[in-house]
Amino acid sequence: MNIGRAFLVMGSLYIVVGVALGIHMGSSGDHSQAPTHAHINLLGFVSMMVFGFAYHLFPKMQDGVLSKVHFWIHQTMVPIILVNLFLLVNGTTSPENAEPIFMITEPIVWAGYVIFAYLIFKHAGRD
């Protein structure tokens, strides 16, 4: 599995979703989902593109299991966070129901960023 390419592909899908939500908000005049829109673009598009380019620029970062753990953490937890945020913002779920999900998923995503930082420190500029 080419982790760099996989992150770039997924990031490109997130920008399509993020821009579509932005267009919907602009055309409807309802900007209540702005937090969701921002998170789709930052956690989905920006982060994944940065990850993808870093893995492409420093291919040895892809060696071993940590890059795969990082990829799958991001691919499983970020959609859960985004759906939970969407439901919270539109009132479908309550803060009491949303908070436990955030309390589980957010630290796991943070752990993925820690893995990425470790791989950068270990490999960047050494390939």
C-alpha positions as CSV (number, residue, x, y, z in Angstrom):
1,M,0.0,0.0,0.0
2,N,1.4,3.4,-1.0
3,I,0.4,5.5,2.1
4,G,1.3,8.8,0.4
5,R,-1.0,8.1,-2.6
6,A,-3.7,6.8,-0.3
7,F,-3.7,10.0,1.8
8,L,-3.7,12.2,-1.4
9,V,-6.6,10.3,-2.9
10,M,-8.6,10.5,0.4
11,G,-7.7,14.2,0.8
12,S,-9.0,14.9,-2.7
13,L,-12.4,13.3,-1.8
14,Y,-12.7,15.4,1.3
15,I,-12.2,18.6,-0.5
16,V,-15.0,17.7,-2.9
17,V,-17.3,17.1,0.1
18,G,-16.1,20.2,1.9
19,V,-16.6,22.5,-1.1
20,A,-20.0,20.9,-1.8
21,L,-21.1,21.7,1.8
22,G,-19.7,25.2,1.4
23,I,-21.7,25.7,-1.8
24,H,-24.8,24.4,-0.1
25,M,-24.3,26.8,2.8
26,G,-23.7,29.7,0.5
27,S,-26.7,29.1,-1.7
28,S,-29.1,28.4,1.2
29,G,-27.9,31.2,3.4
30,D,-27.7,28.7,6.3
31,H,-24.2,28.8,7.6
32,S,-24.9,26.7,10.7
33,Q,-22.7,23.9,9.5
34,A,-19.6,26.1,9.2
35,P,-17.8,24.2,12.0
36,T,-18.4,20.9,10.1
37,H,-17.3,22.6,6.9
38,A,-14.1,23.8,8.5
39,H,-13.3,20.4,10.1
40,I,-14.0,18.6,6.8
41,N,-11.5,20.9,5.1
42,L,-8.9,20.8,7.8
43,L,-9.0,17.3,9.1
44,G,-10.0,15.8,5.8
45,F,-8.4,17.8,3.0
46,V,-5.5,19.9,4.5
47,S,-4.2,17.2,6.9
48,M,-4.4,14.4,4.5
49,M,-2.7,16.3,1.7
50,V,0.1,17.3,4.0
51,F,0.4,13.7,5.1
52,G,0.3,12.5,1.5
53,F,3.0,14.9,0.3
54,A,5.2,14.2,3.3
55,Y,5.0,10.4,2.7
56,H,5.7,11.0,-1.0
57,L,8.6,13.3,-0.3
58,F,10.1,11.0,2.3
59,P,9.2,7.4,1.1
60,K,11.0,5.7,4.0
61,M,8.3,7.1,6.3
62,Q,6.0,4.4,4.7
63,D,8.2,1.5,5.9
64,G,6.9,-0.5,8.8
65,V,3.5,-0.7,10.5
66,L,3.3,2.9,11.9
67,S,2.4,4.6,8.7
68,K,-0.4,2.1,8.1
69,V,-1.6,2.6,11.7
70,H,-1.6,6.4,11.1
71,F,-3.5,6.0,7.8
72,W,-6.2,3.8,9.3
73,I,-6.6,5.8,12.5
74,H,-7.3,8.9,10.3
75,Q,-9.6,7.0,7.9
76,T,-11.7,5.5,10.6
77,M,-11.8,8.2,13.3
78,V,-12.2,11.4,11.2
79,P,-15.4,10.3,9.5
80,I,-16.9,9.5,13.0
81,I,-15.8,12.9,14.3
82,L,-17.3,14.7,11.3
83,V,-20.6,12.8,11.3
84,N,-20.9,13.4,15.1
85,L,-20.1,17.1,14.7
86,F,-22.7,17.4,11.8
87,L,-25.4,15.8,14.0
88,L,-24.5,17.9,17.0
89,V,-24.6,21.2,15.0
90,N,-27.9,20.4,13.3
91,G,-29.5,19.3,16.6
92,T,-30.0,15.7,15.8
93,T,-27.9,14.6,18.7
94,S,-27.4,16.3,22.1
95,P,-24.1,17.5,23.6
96,E,-24.5,14.7,26.2
97,N,-24.6,12.1,23.4
98,A,-21.9,13.7,21.2
99,E,-19.3,14.3,23.9
100,P,-18.5,10.7,24.7
101,I,-17.9,10.0,21.0
102,F,-15.6,13.0,20.8
103,M,-13.8,11.9,24.0
104,I,-12.9,8.6,22.4
105,T,-12.2,9.6,18.8
106,E,-10.3,12.9,19.3
107,P,-7.4,11.4,21.4
108,I,-7.1,8.6,18.9
109,V,-6.8,11.1,16.0
110,W,-4.3,13.0,18.1
111,A,-2.3,9.8,18.5
112,G,-2.2,9.5,14.7
113,Y,-0.7,13.0,14.5
114,V,1.9,12.0,17.1
115,I,2.8,9.0,14.9
116,F,3.1,11.3,12.0
117,A,5.3,13.7,13.9
118,Y,7.5,10.8,15.1
119,L,7.9,9.5,11.5
120,I,8.8,13.1,10.3
121,F,11.4,13.4,13.0
122,K,12.8,10.0,12.2
123,H,12.8,10.1,8.4
124,A,12.5,13.7,7.1
125,G,15.7,14.6,5.2
126,R,17.2,11.2,5.7
127,D,15.9,9.5,2.6
